Amino acid sequence: MESLIHIQKTFDKVIYIDKKINNREFEDCVFKNCDFSNSNFAYNTFLDCEFIDCNLSMTSLKGTSLKNVTFKNCKLLGIAFNECEDFLFQVYFEESALDYASFSNKKMPKTKFVNCSMKETTFIGTNLTSSVFDNCNLEGAIFNETQLASVNFKTAYNFKIDPEFNPMKKAQFSTEGVLGLLDKYDIKIV
């Protein structure tokens, strides 16, 4: 990972805990079984990359570009995605732990979160238009001034969203999920 530019490389079982990897470009690369926890990945560019079975918990991504990046079965605890570069920001998450992550003020329409744990994840001022939360645990997740138009929450659970502070025209919910929209009223539905 010492080179400045990496194209079509596979990084397998790389352990870079508490390390600094800055100002690198990764294009069409695959990261498998890597541990980058508590590292500093500031100002890197990841284009068409895939992270599989990786631990990036508490990794700094300040100024980093994530352009069409997929995370599968990854630990992404406490990641401040809101510090990533906005230009062409596009991510996909599957079977990943995103607890305590922040996506505040990110524009990420049509983003898919599939089978993810997203406890206490922050979506303040985020544009999630037409995104999908498929079988995601949103316990304690914060939605405030979040654009939720046409978002699919049909199989998401444990969320509490205030419709007064989050535009959600045509958002989709299951019958059980509607309770998460009424929580602030402290009413009982039997």
N, C-alpha and C positions, 0 to 999 in steps of 0.2 A: 504493500500500500504506500510505498515511498514515492512512486512515480506520481506526477501531477495529473496525468490523464490515463484513465483505464477504460478500455472499450471491449465489450463482450468477454468479460472475465468472470470466473466463478471463484468466490472466496469461501472456503469451507473450513469450519472449525477455527476461525481466527479469534483469538482472545486479545482484546485491546481494552482492558478495564482501566479506568482513570487515565486515559491517554488523550493526546491532542492530535487530531487529524483535520487540518484546515486547508482551504483553498485547493481542493482536489476536484476533479471531474470524473464521474462514473456514468458511463452510457451503456445501456443494455447489459448490466452486470447482475449477477445473482449472488446473494449472500446467504449461506446455509450454516445453521448451527453456530453462529458467531455470537460472541459476547462483547458488546460495546458499552456496557453499563457504566454510568458516571463519567462518560468521556465527553470531549468537546469536539463536535463535528461542525463548528461554525464555518459559514461561508463556503460550504461544499455545494456541488451540483450533482443531483441524482436524476438521470433522465432514463425512463423506461427500465427501471430497476426493480428487483424483487428481493424481499427479505423473507426467508423461510426459517422458522424455528430459531429466531434470534432474540437476544435480550438487549434492548436499547434503553432500559429504564434509566431515568434521570440524565439522559444524554442531552447536551445542549445543541440545539439546531439553529442558533441565532444566525440569520441571514442566509440560511441554507435553502437551496431550491429543490423542491420535491415535485418533479414533473412526471406524472404518470408512474407513480411508485406504489407497488403492492406490498402489503405486509400480511403474511400468513403464519398463524400460530406464533405470534411474537409477543414479548413483554415490552410494553411501551408505557410503563408507569411513570406518571409525573412529567411527561414530555410537554414542553411549551411549543406546540405546533404554531401558535399565534406569532412566534418570533421568526418563523420561516418566511422566505421571500414570497410575496404575493403573486408575482408574475407567473402565470401558467401553473399555479399550485393545483395539483390533482393527485389524490391518494385513494387507495382502496384497502379496506381492512377485513380480514376473515380469521375467525377463531383466535382473536387477539385480546390481550388485556390492556385496556386504555384507561384504567382507573387513574384519577387525579390529573388527567391530561387537560390541556387548554387549547381550544380552537377559537378563542375570542376574536371577533372582528374578521374572521377569515371568510373569503368568498369561495364556497365549495359546493355549488349546486351539483345535483346528481351523484353525490358521493354514496357509496355502498358500505355499510357496516353489517357484516354477517357473523352471527354467533359470537358477539364480542361482549366483554365485561367493560362497562363504561361508568363505573361508580364514581360519583362526584366529579365527573368531567364537565368542563365549563364551555358553554356555547353562548356567551354574551355577545350580542351584536353580529352573530354569524349568519351568513346566508346559506341555508341548507335546502333551498328550493328543489323539489323533486328528488330528494335523497331518500334512502331506504335504511331503516333500522330493522333488520331481519333477525329476530330472536336475540335481541340485545338487552342486557340488564342495565337500565338507566337509573339505578337507585342513587338518589342524591344529586343527579346531574342538574346543572343549572342552565335554564333556558330563560333569557331575558333580552327583549328586543331582538329576538332571533326570527329570521324569516323562515317560516315552516310551511309555506304554500306547497301543496301537493306532496308533502312528505308522507311516506308510508311507515306508520307505527303499528300496523296490524298485529305483528307478533312481538313487538317490543313490550317490556314489562318493567314495573317498579318506577315508572316516571311520574313526575308531578310537573305539569305545565300550566301556567296561567294564561288562558286565551286572551285576557285583556292586555297583556304585555307582549304577546307573540303573534304576529299575523300568521294565520294558518288556514287560509281559504283552500278548500278541497283537500286538506290533509286527511289521511285515512287512519281510522282506529278500529280496534275490535270492540265488541260490546263491553268486555271487561275493562279494556283500556280507557274507556270514557271516564271511569272513576278517577283516573289520574288528572283529569281536567277539572274535576270538581273538588279536589282536596281542600282548597283554601276556604271553602264554605263550611267545613266541618259538619257535613250532613251524613246521614246514614241511609243507604239504599238497601232495601231488603228484597 
